[in-house]
Every structure is written in C-alpha cells, then in structure tokens.
C-alpha cells in the first residue's frame, strides 16, 4: 500500500476538521482518504502530547464524530456557519 503524502495545507485542514466537533471522521475519509485510525496517528504526530490527549479525551466515543452514532436528523458534515467546502477548496462566501 502506497503512503499518501499531504501538503502542509492539507495537514492543516485535516487537523482543523478533526478538531471540529461536528465534522465526522467519515467526512475526513471522503475528502482525504484517511481512516479514523490514520487521523489519530496524524494528530498524535502533529500535536503536542498534552493537546493530543485532551483532543482524544474529548472525541473518544463522541457521537458527533461518527456518522453511525449521529442522530439521523443531522445529515451534513459541517456546521451551518462554516464556509462551503468543495473538494477541500474553501470557496468565498
């Protein structure tokens, strides 16, 4: 299996999405091809240890981070106030 190389901009966006409570791991997988385990590995590598531990404690088992655990009424990847994202390119409002 070939390892995907991300730009700094991609890594920043993945971290941003992972930190957002409403963005699911499935949304990150759709945009970047990273499974939850790979996102966790990336976060562990890129974040300070204390920040990573706080993030894991907050997201572990959180139903908004997993599409299967979400309420069926929530059918979006992002909060309403977030900018429109198309193929990981942030468009102007």
MOHU-V954554 format. One record per residue. N is the residue number from 1. RES is the residue in three letters. PHI is phi as a letter, one per 40 degrees, with the letter a starting at -180 (none if undefined). Layout:
BEGIN
N | RES | PHI
N | RES | PHI
END
This chain:
BEGIN
1 | UNK | none
2 | UNK | c
3 | UNK | c
4 | UNK | c
5 | UNK | b
6 | UNK | b
7 | UNK | c
8 | UNK | d
9 | UNK | c
10 | UNK | c
11 | UNK | c
12 | UNK | d
13 | UNK | c
14 | UNK | c
15 | UNK | c
16 | UNK | d
17 | UNK | c
18 | UNK | c
19 | UNK | c
20 | UNK | c
21 | UNK | c
22 | UNK | c
23 | UNK | c
24 | UNK | c
25 | UNK | c
26 | UNK | c
27 | UNK | c
28 | UNK | c
29 | UNK | c
30 | UNK | c
31 | UNK | c
32 | UNK | b
33 | UNK | g
34 | UNK | c
35 | UNK | c
36 | UNK | d
37 | UNK | d
38 | UNK | c
39 | UNK | c
40 | UNK | c
41 | UNK | c
42 | UNK | c
43 | UNK | c
44 | UNK | c
45 | UNK | c
46 | UNK | c
47 | UNK | b
48 | UNK | c
49 | UNK | d
50 | UNK | c
51 | UNK | c
52 | UNK | c
53 | UNK | c
54 | UNK | c
55 | UNK | c
56 | UNK | c
57 | UNK | c
58 | UNK | c
59 | UNK | c
60 | UNK | c
61 | UNK | g
62 | UNK | c
63 | UNK | c
64 | UNK | c
65 | UNK | c
66 | UNK | b
67 | UNK | d
68 | UNK | c
69 | UNK | c
70 | UNK | c
71 | UNK | c
72 | UNK | c
73 | UNK | c
74 | UNK | c
75 | UNK | b
76 | UNK | b
77 | UNK | c
78 | UNK | b
79 | UNK | c
80 | UNK | c
81 | UNK | c
82 | UNK | c
83 | UNK | c
84 | UNK | c
85 | UNK | b
86 | UNK | b
87 | UNK | f
88 | UNK | g
89 | UNK | b
90 | UNK | c
91 | UNK | c
92 | UNK | c
93 | UNK | c
END
